[in-house]
């Protein structure tokens, strides 16, 4: 899951970003509306956590720009004012949800996850391939042999591959969906992560390398040919 946090109070923005990353999300941060607009133009985010009161482009204008782009990005609008009028005003701009400051971080997490589920085609609450089962809400992966401990990046890669429902996912797309803007696109980080993920999942392998295209987890009616890294 890729999230953009837009908040001009830098300590709050960084605290929110750290918390979201602990939940396994790839998070970028912008401290003003202009920077956020540039990031949202380049990268497709599942969710934007957006403060209304921003320097540069206002949060209201940025919200309208994102909604008008036609992307499936969902917007959680933050504000210091929690009046009914402000909530209605924010939602009328196209925001999908509204959260007044101060807020409980657990509630923020729950709302971001709920919005993220609406930013992509509907997927089952538990993703499965063969005897491998991934529960996004509980952050668990199990195989018939028992639970499998994965790093946040390994979990994210497996979640993206399972969500793709048999389609090929390129290394570039995995890098965009699981890592943040600081990831070096020229490293072998995706290949290495897939390699360690395969080792932890064990046999029989479920992740197939499609030479020149990327990776996939074939569905039950697709042939599985696991090759290379």
C-alpha positions as CSV (number, residue, x, y, z in Angstrom):
1,X,0.0,0.0,0.0
2,X,1.4,3.4,-1.0
3,X,0.4,6.4,1.1
4,X,1.2,10.1,0.8
5,X,1.1,12.2,4.1
6,X,0.6,15.9,3.4
7,X,1.0,18.0,6.6
8,X,2.9,21.2,7.2
9,X,3.5,20.5,10.9
10,X,6.7,18.5,10.2
11,X,6.9,16.6,13.6
12,X,3.3,15.5,13.2
13,X,3.9,14.5,9.5
14,X,6.9,12.5,10.4
15,X,5.2,10.8,13.4
16,X,2.2,9.8,11.2
17,X,4.6,8.5,8.5
18,X,6.6,6.4,11.0
19,X,3.4,4.9,12.4
20,X,2.1,4.0,9.0
21,X,5.4,2.4,8.0
22,X,5.3,0.3,11.2
23,X,2.0,-1.0,9.8
24,X,3.8,-2.1,6.6
25,X,2.8,0.8,4.4
26,X,5.1,2.6,1.9
27,X,4.9,6.3,2.9
28,X,6.0,9.5,1.2
29,X,5.7,12.9,3.0
30,X,5.1,16.4,1.7
31,X,5.1,19.5,3.9
32,X,3.3,21.8,1.5
33,X,0.6,21.7,-1.2
34,X,2.9,22.3,-4.2
35,X,5.3,19.5,-3.3
36,X,2.4,17.2,-2.6
37,X,0.8,18.0,-6.0
38,X,4.0,17.1,-7.8
39,X,4.3,13.8,-5.9
40,X,0.7,12.9,-6.6
41,X,1.2,13.7,-10.3
42,X,4.2,11.3,-10.6
43,X,3.1,8.5,-8.3
44,X,-0.3,6.8,-7.9
45,X,-1.1,6.6,-4.2
46,X,-3.7,4.3,-2.7
47,X,-4.5,6.9,0.0
48,X,-3.5,10.6,0.6
49,X,-3.7,11.8,4.2
50,X,-4.3,15.5,3.6
51,X,-4.3,18.5,5.9
52,X,-6.6,21.2,4.7
53,X,-4.5,24.1,5.9
54,X,-1.3,24.0,3.8
55,X,1.2,26.6,2.5
56,X,1.4,26.8,-1.2
57,X,-1.5,25.0,-2.9
58,X,-4.3,24.7,-0.4
59,X,-5.5,21.3,0.8
60,X,-8.9,22.0,-0.7
61,X,-7.4,22.7,-4.2
62,X,-5.1,19.7,-4.0
63,X,-8.1,17.5,-3.1
64,X,-10.0,18.8,-6.1
65,X,-6.9,18.2,-8.4
66,X,-6.5,14.6,-7.2
67,X,-10.2,13.8,-7.6
68,X,-10.2,15.5,-11.0
69,X,-7.3,13.4,-12.2
70,X,-9.6,10.3,-12.4
71,X,-7.2,8.1,-10.3
72,X,-8.6,5.7,-7.7
73,X,-6.7,7.5,-5.0
74,X,-8.7,7.9,-1.8
75,X,-8.4,11.0,0.4
76,X,-8.5,11.2,4.1
77,X,-8.8,14.9,5.0
78,X,-7.4,16.2,8.3
79,X,-8.3,19.5,10.0
80,X,-8.1,21.2,13.3
81,X,-11.8,22.0,13.1
82,X,-14.3,19.2,13.6
83,X,-17.6,21.0,13.0
84,X,-20.3,19.5,11.0
85,X,-20.0,22.3,8.5
86,X,-16.3,21.7,7.9
87,X,-16.8,18.0,7.5
88,X,-19.6,18.5,4.9
89,X,-17.4,21.1,3.2
90,X,-14.4,18.8,3.0
91,X,-16.5,15.8,1.7
92,X,-18.1,18.0,-0.9
93,X,-14.7,18.7,-2.4
94,X,-14.3,15.0,-3.1
95,X,-12.6,13.8,0.1
96,X,-13.5,10.2,1.0
97,X,-13.2,10.6,4.7
98,X,-12.6,13.3,7.3
99,X,-10.7,13.2,10.6
100,X,-10.5,16.0,13.1
101,X,-7.3,16.8,15.1
102,X,-6.3,15.6,17.6
103,X,-7.0,12.0,16.6
104,X,-6.3,8.6,18.0
105,X,-3.6,6.9,15.8
106,X,-5.4,3.6,15.9
107,X,-8.4,5.3,14.3
108,X,-6.2,6.9,11.6
109,X,-4.8,3.4,10.8
110,X,-8.2,1.9,10.6
111,X,-9.5,4.6,8.3
112,X,-6.5,4.5,6.0
113,X,-6.8,0.7,5.6
114,X,-10.5,1.0,4.9
115,X,-9.9,3.6,2.2
116,X,-7.1,1.6,0.7
117,X,-9.5,-1.3,0.2
118,X,-11.7,1.0,-1.9
119,X,-8.8,2.3,-4.0
120,X,-8.3,-1.1,-5.7
121,X,-10.6,-3.7,-7.2
122,X,-12.3,-5.7,-4.4
123,X,-10.1,-8.5,-3.0
124,X,-11.0,-11.2,-0.5
125,X,-10.3,-10.4,3.2
126,X,-7.8,-13.2,3.2
127,X,-5.6,-13.8,0.2
128,X,-4.6,-17.4,-0.7
129,X,-2.6,-19.4,-3.1
130,X,-2.5,-23.1,-2.5
131,X,-1.9,-23.6,1.2
132,X,-0.4,-20.1,1.6
133,X,-2.8,-17.7,3.3
134,X,-2.1,-14.0,3.9
135,X,-4.3,-11.9,6.2
136,X,-3.7,-8.1,5.5
137,X,-5.7,-6.9,8.5
138,X,-3.8,-9.2,11.0
139,X,-0.5,-8.9,9.1
140,X,0.0,-12.7,9.2
141,X,1.1,-15.3,6.7
142,X,0.6,-19.0,7.3
143,X,1.2,-22.2,5.4
144,X,-0.1,-25.6,6.4
145,X,3.3,-26.1,8.1
146,X,2.6,-23.1,10.4
147,X,3.1,-19.3,10.6
148,X,5.8,-17.6,8.4
149,X,7.6,-14.6,9.7
150,X,8.2,-12.0,7.0
151,X,9.7,-8.5,6.9
152,X,7.4,-5.6,6.0
153,X,8.8,-5.5,2.5
154,X,8.5,-9.3,2.0
155,X,4.9,-9.1,3.3
156,X,4.1,-6.2,0.9
157,X,5.5,-8.0,-2.1
158,X,3.5,-11.1,-1.4
159,X,0.4,-9.1,-0.8
160,X,0.7,-7.3,-4.1
161,X,1.4,-10.5,-6.0
162,X,-1.6,-12.3,-4.4
163,X,-3.8,-9.3,-5.0
164,X,-2.9,-9.4,-8.7
165,X,-4.9,-12.6,-9.1
166,X,-2.5,-14.3,-11.5
167,X,-1.5,-11.3,-13.4
168,X,2.2,-10.5,-13.9
169,X,3.6,-7.7,-11.7
170,X,6.7,-5.9,-12.9
171,X,9.7,-5.2,-10.7
172,X,9.0,-1.5,-11.3
173,X,5.4,-1.8,-10.1
174,X,6.5,-3.7,-7.0
175,X,9.1,-1.0,-6.2
176,X,6.3,1.6,-6.6
177,X,3.7,-0.2,-4.5
178,X,5.9,-1.5,-1.7
179,X,8.8,0.9,-1.3
180,X,8.7,4.7,-0.9
181,X,10.2,7.5,-3.0
182,X,13.7,7.0,-1.5
183,X,14.1,3.5,-3.1
184,X,16.8,3.4,-5.7
185,X,15.2,2.1,-9.0
186,X,18.5,0.8,-10.2
187,X,19.2,-1.6,-7.3
188,X,18.4,-5.3,-7.1
189,X,16.3,-4.8,-4.0
190,X,13.1,-6.3,-5.6
191,X,15.0,-9.4,-6.9
192,X,16.7,-9.9,-3.5
193,X,13.4,-9.5,-1.6
194,X,11.6,-12.0,-3.9
195,X,14.5,-14.4,-3.4
196,X,14.4,-14.3,0.4
197,X,10.5,-14.4,0.3
198,X,10.7,-17.7,-1.8
199,X,13.1,-19.2,0.7
200,X,10.8,-18.4,3.7
201,X,7.6,-19.7,1.9
202,X,9.3,-23.0,1.1
203,X,8.3,-25.7,-1.3
204,X,6.4,-26.1,-3.4
205,X,7.2,-22.6,-4.8
206,X,4.3,-20.3,-5.6
207,X,6.1,-17.3,-7.1
208,X,6.9,-17.5,-10.8
209,X,9.4,-15.4,-12.6
210,X,8.1,-14.3,-16.0
211,X,11.3,-13.5,-17.9
212,X,11.5,-9.9,-19.1
213,X,8.2,-9.0,-17.5
214,X,8.2,-9.6,-13.7
215,X,6.6,-12.0,-11.2
216,X,3.3,-13.6,-10.6
217,X,1.5,-16.0,-8.3
218,X,-0.5,-18.2,-10.8
219,X,-4.1,-19.0,-9.9
220,X,-5.2,-22.6,-9.6
221,X,-6.0,-23.0,-13.3
222,X,-2.7,-21.6,-14.4
223,X,0.5,-23.5,-14.9
224,X,3.3,-22.8,-12.4
225,X,6.9,-22.7,-13.6
226,X,9.2,-21.2,-11.0
227,X,12.4,-20.1,-12.5
228,X,15.4,-18.0,-11.5
229,X,15.2,-15.2,-9.0
